Amino acid sequence: MYRPPARTTLAALAGAAIALSACSADNLAAAGDSDTPISVTPAADPGLPAPAVEAIGPVCAPADAGAVEQMKERINAERTALGRSPLTFRDNLTFAAQAHACDMATMGRASVAGSNGSSVVHRVRAVEYSACSSAQLIGRSGDAYSQMANWMAHEPDEEVLVHQKFDDAGIGVVNMGGRLWWSVVMADNCR
């Protein structure tokens, strides 16, 4: 089970900075069932420090377990119905997803860019998941059923959600301001 470290050492921060420096729009994953690359516009300020695990750590209340379980069931039901393999939900990806859901709720805006300029790639690496590719879906709908319906009605989101290349995922949800803020982090393991 993934447990975020209590503190980050200087060596760990240096290692994270080196690992994150390899991240660019040119080496991100393709989307959908094709090899068509995703168009990525970097939103991060290059002057910001590399995000450490502590920087993405959740500060909100823990996710509602029932809502998360409903979303897991909905995602895998949609994937199975389309002939895709179900996802395995990982603790470290769940940590990254929950941290980002909290970050969005705190900022008051839905965005795949974190308040510190981090991307899903930064967050996946910060939780020590060895991903060849990763993607993130976000939303501000009601329950898992309505959020899933929104993603499935939007072709780019549906394509990411059911892409066969992804093996693992994590789900985060925060109830703040009378809204549910959803974050789903998906990745394929390079091991």
Phi, psi and chi 1 to 4 in degrees:
 res  aa     phi    psi   chi1   chi2   chi3   chi4
   1 MET       -  133.3 -179.7  172.0  142.4      -
   2 TYR   -72.6  130.6  174.7   76.4      -      -
   3 ARG  -127.8  123.5  -65.8 -164.1 -163.5  -55.6
   4 PRO   -63.0  142.0   15.0  -21.6      -      -
   5 PRO   -65.9  151.5   21.6  -28.8      -      -
   6 ALA   -71.4  -32.8      -      -      -      -
   7 ARG  -151.6  158.2   61.6 -178.5 -176.5  177.7
   8 THR  -105.6  132.3  -57.2      -      -      -
   9 THR   -86.6  164.4   64.4      -      -      -
  10 LEU   -61.1  -39.8 -175.7   56.7      -      -
  11 ALA   -63.7  -39.8      -      -      -      -
  12 ALA   -65.6  -40.5      -      -      -      -
  13 LEU   -65.2  -40.9  -76.4  174.4      -      -
  14 ALA   -63.2  -42.4      -      -      -      -
  15 GLY   -62.4  -41.3      -      -      -      -
  16 ALA   -64.7  -40.1      -      -      -      -
  17 ALA   -63.7  -40.0      -      -      -      -
  18 ILE   -66.7  -45.3  -68.9  167.8      -      -
  19 ALA   -63.5  -41.1      -      -      -      -
  20 LEU   -73.7  -23.0  -67.1  174.3      -      -
  21 SER   -67.1  -21.5   67.4      -      -      -
  22 ALA   -77.2   -8.2      -      -      -      -
  23 CYS   -84.1  124.7 -175.6      -      -      -
  24 SER  -148.6  169.5   73.5      -      -      -
  25 ALA   -63.5  -24.6      -      -      -      -
  26 ASP   -74.1  -22.7  -62.4  -27.3      -      -
  27 ASN  -111.6   19.1   64.7    5.1      -      -
  28 LEU   -84.2  164.7  -65.5  178.5      -      -
  29 ALA   -71.3  159.5      -      -      -      -
  30 ALA   -80.5  157.7      -      -      -      -
  31 ALA  -109.8  159.7      -      -      -      -
  32 GLY    72.8 -166.5      -      -      -      -
  33 ASP   -90.9   20.1  -70.0  -31.7      -      -
  34 SER  -125.0  178.7   68.0      -      -      -
  35 ASP   -98.3   17.4  -69.0  -33.9      -      -
  36 THR   -67.8  122.8  -53.4      -      -      -
  37 PRO   -68.7  151.1    2.9    0.3      -      -
  38 ILE   -78.5  136.9  -61.5  171.5      -      -
  39 SER   -79.7  120.4  173.2      -      -      -
  40 VAL  -120.6  127.5  175.9      -      -      -
  41 THR  -108.9  110.6  -55.3      -      -      -
  42 PRO   -58.6  130.1  -18.8   28.7      -      -
  43 ALA  -108.8   -8.1      -      -      -      -
  44 ALA   -80.7  148.6      -      -      -      -
  45 ASP   -81.3  116.8  176.9   -9.4      -      -
  46 PRO   -63.7  -14.3   16.2  -22.7      -      -
  47 GLY   -81.6   -8.9      -      -      -      -
  48 LEU   -75.0  148.4  -68.4  172.5      -      -
  49 PRO   -68.5  156.2   22.3  -29.6      -      -
  50 ALA   -62.1  135.4      -      -      -      -
  51 PRO   -70.3  129.4   20.6  -26.6      -      -
  52 ALA   -95.5  168.3      -      -      -      -
  53 VAL   -54.8  -41.2  171.3      -      -      -
  54 GLU   -61.9  -32.6  -72.2   81.2    2.7      -
  55 ALA   -71.2  -22.4      -      -      -      -
  56 ILE  -104.3    2.5   68.2  164.1      -      -
  57 GLY   -62.4  142.5      -      -      -      -
  58 PRO   -69.8  140.2   20.6  -26.5      -      -
  59 VAL  -119.6   -2.0  -67.2      -      -      -
  60 CYS   -90.6  173.2  -61.2      -      -      -
  61 ALA   -61.4  152.7      -      -      -      -
  62 PRO   -58.9  155.3  -19.1   27.9      -      -
  63 ALA   -62.8  149.3      -      -      -      -
  64 ASP   -70.0  115.1  176.4  -85.3      -      -
  65 ALA   -59.1  -37.2      -      -      -      -
  66 GLY   -65.5  -42.1      -      -      -      -
  67 ALA   -65.4  -41.5      -      -      -      -
  68 VAL   -63.5  -43.7  170.0      -      -      -
  69 GLU   -63.0  -41.1 -164.7   56.4   39.8      -
  70 GLN   -60.8  -42.0  -75.2  178.1  -18.3      -
  71 MET   -66.7  -41.6 -175.8   61.0   79.8      -
  72 LYS   -57.0  -47.0  -73.2  178.5 -177.2  179.6
  73 GLU   -62.7  -42.8  -70.1  170.9    8.0      -
  74 ARG   -64.8  -45.0  -64.6  -57.0  -38.7  135.8
  75 ILE   -60.9  -50.9  -71.5  172.1      -      -
  76 ASN   -69.5  -29.5  -80.8  -23.3      -      -
  77 ALA   -65.1  -43.7      -      -      -      -
  78 GLU   -65.0  -43.3  -68.0  -70.2  -11.1      -
  79 ARG   -63.5  -46.0  -70.3  177.4   62.0   88.0
  80 THR   -63.5  -41.7  -56.6      -      -      -
  81 ALA   -61.3  -28.4      -      -      -      -
  82 LEU   -96.9   11.6  -66.8  170.8      -      -
  83 GLY    78.9   17.2      -      -      -      -
  84 ARG   -97.0  157.8  -51.9  -59.7 -162.9  -87.9
  85 SER   -76.6  148.2   58.2      -      -      -
  86 PRO   -69.0  155.1   19.9  -25.5      -      -
  87 LEU   -84.3  152.5  -64.4  170.1      -      -
  88 THR  -101.5  130.4  -58.5      -      -      -
  89 PHE   -94.4  123.3  -65.2   92.4      -      -
  90 ARG  -107.6  142.5  -55.5  -76.1  179.0 -161.8
  91 ASP   -60.6  -42.3  -71.6  -17.2      -      -
  92 ASN   -69.2  -36.8   53.1  -10.7      -      -
  93 LEU   -71.0  -32.8  -66.0  177.9      -      -
  94 THR   -64.1  -40.9  -63.4      -      -      -
  95 PHE   -59.1  -46.7 -179.0   84.0      -      -
  96 ALA   -64.0  -42.1      -      -      -      -
  97 ALA   -65.5  -43.7      -      -      -      -
  98 GLN   -65.9  -40.5 -178.0   65.4   17.3      -
  99 ALA   -61.1  -40.1      -      -      -      -
 100 HIS   -73.7  -36.2 -169.8   67.3      -      -
 101 ALA   -59.7  -42.3      -      -      -      -
 102 CYS   -64.6  -42.5 -179.7      -      -      -
 103 ASP   -61.1  -45.8 -166.8   25.0      -      -
 104 MET   -61.7  -45.8  -71.7 -171.8  -56.8      -
 105 ALA   -61.8  -40.2      -      -      -      -
 106 THR   -66.6  -40.0  -57.5      -      -      -
 107 MET   -72.6  -26.6  -70.3 -172.8  -63.4      -
 108 GLY    79.1   21.7      -      -      -      -
 109 ARG  -147.8  143.5   65.5 -179.6  169.7   87.7
 110 ALA   -87.0  120.5      -      -      -      -
 111 SER  -157.3  144.2  172.1      -      -      -
 112 VAL   -77.3  -16.2  -67.7      -      -      -
 113 ALA   -82.6  131.3      -      -      -      -
 114 GLY   -75.7  164.4      -      -      -      -
 115 SER   -62.8  -22.3   60.3      -      -      -
 116 ASN   -96.1    9.9   65.1   -8.6      -      -
 117 GLY    88.1    2.5      -      -      -      -
 118 SER   -70.9  154.1   64.2      -      -      -
 119 SER  -111.2  175.7   70.8      -      -      -
 120 VAL   -60.4  -34.5   66.7      -      -      -
 121 VAL   -62.0  -45.3  173.8      -      -      -
 122 HIS   -58.6  -45.9  -66.7  117.1      -      -
 123 ARG   -67.4  -39.1  -69.4 -175.3  -72.9  -83.0
 124 VAL   -65.2  -43.2  166.6      -      -      -
 125 ARG   -67.7  -36.4  -72.6 -177.4  178.5  170.7
 126 ALA   -64.4  -25.9      -      -      -      -
 127 VAL   -98.3   16.4  -64.1      -      -      -
 128 GLU    62.5   39.2  -59.2  172.0   -1.8      -
 129 TYR  -101.3  126.3 -177.4   95.1      -      -
 130 SER   -86.4   89.0  178.2      -      -      -
 131 ALA  -101.0  136.9      -      -      -      -
 132 CYS   -81.3  -31.8  -70.8      -      -      -
 133 SER  -153.3  156.9   59.1      -      -      -
 134 SER  -150.9  159.6   58.0      -      -      -
 135 ALA  -151.3  162.6      -      -      -      -
 136 GLN  -140.8  138.5 -177.1  170.1   25.0      -
 137 LEU  -113.9  140.5  -64.9  173.0      -      -
 138 ILE  -131.2  158.3   58.8  167.9      -      -
 139 GLY  -170.0  166.2      -      -      -      -
 140 ARG  -132.0   42.5  -69.7 -174.0  -60.4 -156.7
 141 SER   -91.6 -177.1  -72.4      -      -      -
 142 GLY   -72.5 -120.4      -      -      -      -
 143 ASP   -72.1  179.3   62.6   14.8      -      -
 144 ALA   -60.7  -35.3      -      -      -      -
 145 TYR   -66.9  -45.7  -63.2   96.4      -      -
 146 SER   -70.1  -36.5   61.0      -      -      -
 147 GLN   -66.9  -42.0 -177.3   58.4   61.7      -
 148 MET   -62.2  -41.6  179.5   59.5   71.1      -
 149 ALA   -60.6  -40.1      -      -      -      -
 150 ASN   -63.3  -45.9  -72.8  -15.1      -      -
 151 TRP   -63.7  -42.6  -74.8  -31.2      -      -
 152 MET   -70.9  -22.9  -66.0  -56.6  -73.7      -
 153 ALA   -82.8  -12.5      -      -      -      -
 154 HIS  -108.3  107.9 -173.8 -115.5      -      -
 155 GLU   -51.6  -45.5 -169.3  173.6  -26.4      -
 156 PRO   -61.8  -38.4  -23.4   33.6      -      -
 157 ASP   -68.0  -43.2  -69.1  -19.4      -      -
 158 GLU   -59.7  -42.6  177.0 -170.6   11.7      -
 159 GLU   -60.5  -41.5 -164.9  171.2   -7.9      -
 160 VAL   -67.8  -45.7  168.1      -      -      -
 161 LEU   -60.0  -37.2 -169.2   65.5      -      -
 162 VAL  -106.2   10.1  -59.7      -      -      -
 163 HIS   -62.9  129.9 -161.9  -63.9      -      -
 164 GLN   -67.4  -22.0 -172.3   59.4   37.1      -
 165 LYS   -67.3  -23.8   80.0  175.5   -2.3  176.2
 166 PHE   -83.3  131.2  -62.8  121.5      -      -
 167 ASP  -104.1  -35.7  -52.1  -51.3      -      -
 168 ASP  -126.6  159.5  -61.7  -33.4      -      -
 169 ALA  -156.4  168.0      -      -      -      -
 170 GLY  -142.6  146.9      -      -      -      -
 171 ILE  -123.3  134.1  -62.6  170.7      -      -
 172 GLY  -127.1  144.5      -      -      -      -
 173 VAL  -149.6  135.7   61.7      -      -      -
 174 VAL  -129.4  133.2  169.4      -      -      -
 175 ASN   -99.0  106.8 -173.6  -14.7      -      -
 176 MET  -145.5  137.4 -173.0 -179.8  -71.8      -
 177 GLY    65.7   27.9      -      -      -      -
 178 GLY    75.6   11.9      -      -      -      -
 179 ARG  -126.5  153.4  -65.9 -173.3  155.0  159.3
 180 LEU   -97.9  126.9  -67.8 -179.4      -      -
 181 TRP  -105.0  113.7  -62.1   78.7      -      -
 182 TRP  -102.9  142.4  -68.7   96.1      -      -
 183 SER  -141.7  126.2  170.7      -      -      -
 184 VAL  -122.6  120.3  175.7      -      -      -
 185 VAL  -104.8  126.2  173.6      -      -      -
 186 MET  -122.3  144.8  -58.7  171.2   65.2      -
 187 ALA  -154.7  162.2      -      -      -      -
 188 ASP  -117.3  135.0   65.9  -34.2      -      -
 189 ASN   -81.3  134.0 -159.8  -49.7      -      -
 190 CYS   -85.4   -3.0  -68.6      -      -      -
 191 ARG   -59.5      -  -77.4 -172.8 -100.6  151.3
